[in-house]
Amino acid sequence: MTNSAHLISFRKELHAYPEIAGQEKSTADRLKRFIAAYKPDKVIDRIGGHGIAFIFKGKVPGKKIMFRADLDALPIKEISEFDYRSVFSDRAHLCGHDGHMTILAGLAEELNNNRPLKGEISLLFQPSEETGEGAALVLHDDKFTGSIKPDYVFALHNLPGFQASSVIINENIFSSASVGLTVCLHGKSSHAAEPAMGNSPVKALSRLLDAVQTIQEGKESFKDFVLGTIVHISLGEKRFGTSPEYGEISMTLRAYRDEDMETLKTEILDAVKQICEREKIRFEYEWKEEFLSLENAPYPVEIIKRAARVSGFKIIRMDEPFKWSEDFSHFAKKFPGAMFGLGAGTGQAALHNPDYDFPDEIIQSGIDILMNIYRLINE
């Protein structure tokens, strides 16, 4: 059993000093200082940016297991008033990454108290999960490929709306692929009294909005769920004497399956090209924050279920993938692995909400199930 008061205090410290994607240096340094007391056999820092890993080695050879947590916070203002709220007005831990980090820190304590007899455990704290960039950066870093060669990879994510400490699993696809797309439209301005003398992008913008809706409803093109969500639109300026010359639209595309995502991307871009050609509008586009579909492997899922039973936790099976995305998918594409949800409580505020806070009562539950995953694989 870990020192829960010590861990809760550390979780609140992490919560008070959040750092967004790509800026997690101080967070990694805090983890390095905290986990040093638990005598890891090896520490690898600055992986894929500010990532850091702690390796605990067993006395005899066995399976190598990697557990992953995420370092970054969100660029959202927190509205809670508790004494450990974010010291910054523009960012906060509103997805529970502070709790995920604390669970792995507690696992380090447990591994120090009960040194592993067999195999190897890597605790990876990954940067830039929220932007979908961090996992790929880690996987392409020689520090990772040269030192961490897992047989299996696992990650958990706290999930509000589910019974506290329940274990939420999906036998196949756990979460969706997604990507952001921004399209910039360049026309020609004119006097507002003579719009025909210019070429406003308003028609192209309007037709693109309709096209996104039509494409995602085209059931014959897709095997499964797809979604296009418009997240931002801008057109011209508040100048009542001038028709606009510039418009911009940003959207998030989602699909359960990677192949459907590729089809969706292609069809959206084809629509952009056709509409802009018809309206004689010049355009440019940019893809941002791309996440792959997270597909769980059968054996790791079975191990999670067995570990949940050993831990005494309720198992909740999901019939469909979650519509949100997770860049742990990159690890699950390369190594046999799985992600599962850890129930955060039915009365808990939703993830990414300004009043969300990670529930400390599930920290020990997270430590217990991860420790049992290790034991079951290396028993």
C-alpha positions, 0 to 999 in steps of 0.5 A, a space after each residue: 500500500 502506498 502513502 496516499 496522503 503523500 500522493 494526494 499532496 503531490 497530485 495537488 502540487 501538479 494541479 497547481 502548476 500546470 503546463 500545456 503541450 510542449 512546455 512541460 519541463 517543470 512538470 517533468 522536473 517535479 516528477 524526477 525529484 519525486 520519483 528519485 526517492 523510489 530508486 528506479 534502476 534507470 531514468 531517461 529524460 527529455 524524450 520526445 521533448 519533455 518526456 521522462 521515463 523511469 525503469 524498474 528491472 526485475 531480478 530475472 528476465 521476463 516480459 517488459 511492460 510499459 505504462 504511460 501517463 500524460 504530462 500536459 494540461 489544457 489552455 482553459 481557465 479554471 473556475 474552481 476556488 479550492 486552494 490548489 487551483 491553477 496559479 495561472 489564469 490561462 491553463 489548468 489540469 482539466 483532463 486529469 493528467 495530474 491524476 494519471 501522473 500521480 498514479 504512475 508516481 504511486 506505482 513507482 512507490 509500490 515498485 520500490 516497496 515490492 521490487 519486481 522479481 521478473 521482467 521490466 517495467 517502464 513508467 513513461 510520462 509523455 508530453 503533448 498528448 492534447 495536441 496529438 503530437 507527443 506519442 509520435 515524438 517519443 516513438 521517433 526519439 533514439 532515447 526511447 527506441 534505444 532503451 525501452 522495448 516493451 512487450 506490452 503497453 498500457 494506459 488508463 484515462 479517468 472517465 467521469 460519468 462512470 462509477 468510481 474505480 470501475 474499469 471501462 473496456 472495449 474489446 477492439 477500438 477504444 477511441 476515435 481517429 480525429 484531425 483538425 482542418 483549417 481552410 483559408 479562402 482568398 477572394 477580392 474585396 470591393 466597395 460594399 455598394 458594388 460587391 460584383 466588382 470584387 469576389 467575396 469568399 462568402 459563397 464558397 464558405 457557405 457551400 463548404 458548410 453544406 458540403 461538410 454536412 452532406 459528406 458526413 451523411 454519405 453512408 455509402 462512403 464509410 464503414 462506420 461512424 464519421 463526424 465533421 464539426 465546425 469549430 471556427 468561422 471568420 469572414 472579412 472585418 466589421 467594415 460596413 463599406 467593404 465586402 470581404 476578401 478573406 474567409 476562414 473555416 476550421 473543423 474537426 473530423 472524426 471517425 472510428 476507423 482510420 480508413 474511414 478517416 482517410 476517405 473523409 479527409 479526401 472527400 472534404 478536400 475534393 469538395 474544397 477544391 471543386 467549390 473554390 474552382 467554381 467560385 474562382 477563390 484561391 485557397 490553402 489548407 492545413 491539417 492539425 492535431 492528428 490522432 489515429 484510431 486507438 485499437 486495443 489488442 486482445 491479450 492486453 484487454 484480457 489481462 486488464 479484465 483479469 486485473 480488474 477482477 483481482 482488484 475487485 473492480 466492476 468491469 463495464 464493457 463499451 459497445 462502441 468506441 469513444 468519440 474523443 481521441 487519444 494519441 496513445 494510439 501510436 503506441 498501440 499501433 507499434 506494440 501489443 497494448 490497450 487503454 482502459 477507462 477508470 471510472 471517476 464517479 457519476 457526479 464528477 464534472 466532465 473532462 475539459 470542463 472549467 470546474 473539473 478536478 481529478 478525484 483523489 479517491 481513485 488514485 490507489 485504484 489506478 495503482 492497484 490495477 496497474 500493479 496487478 496487470 504487471 503481476 498477471 503478465 509476469 506470474 
